[in-house]
Amino acid sequence: MKKFLLLLATVFGALAIQKKLKAQKAEQELWAEATDQPGTL
């Protein structure tokens, strides 16, 4: 039972990290797009 709970915690932790990294990448791409061509507002 303890191994199963440890496995679940590991999976949820990995999913949370993956979600955070995707959000950071999306924000970085948004900023890159917004600042890529100055003067096009």
JOTAMO-V145830 format. One record per residue. N is the residue number from 1. RES is the residue in one letter. SS is DSSP state (h for helix, s for strand, l for the rest). NEAR is the number of other ideal C-beta (glycine too) atoms within 8 Angstrom. D_CENTER is the distance of its C-alpha to the mean C-alpha in Angstrom with 2 decimals. Layout:
BEGIN
n->{N N}
res->{RES RES}
ss->{SS SS}
near->{NEAR NEAR}
d_center->{D_CENTER D_CENTER}
END
This chain:
BEGIN
n->{1 2 3 4 5 6 7 8 9 10 11 12 13 14 15 16 17 18 19 20 21 22 23 24 25 26 27 28 29 30 31 32 33 34 35 36 37 38 39 40 41}
res->{M K K F L L L L A T V F G A L A I Q K K L K A Q K A E Q E L W A E A T D Q P G T L}
ss->{l h h h h h h h h h h h h h h h h h h h h h h h h h h h h h h h h h h h l l l l l}
near->{4 5 6 7 8 8 8 8 8 8 8 8 8 8 8 8 8 8 8 8 8 8 8 8 8 8 8 8 8 8 8 8 7 6 6 5 4 4 4 4 2}
d_center->{30.12 28.45 26.94 25.55 23.98 22.53 21.13 19.62 18.07 16.64 15.22 13.68 12.28 10.79 9.31 7.91 6.44 5.16 3.87 2.72 2.32 2.78 3.70 4.98 6.38 7.78 9.20 10.59 12.15 13.55 15.10 16.43 18.00 19.40 20.93 21.93 25.32 27.00 29.75 28.62 28.06}
END
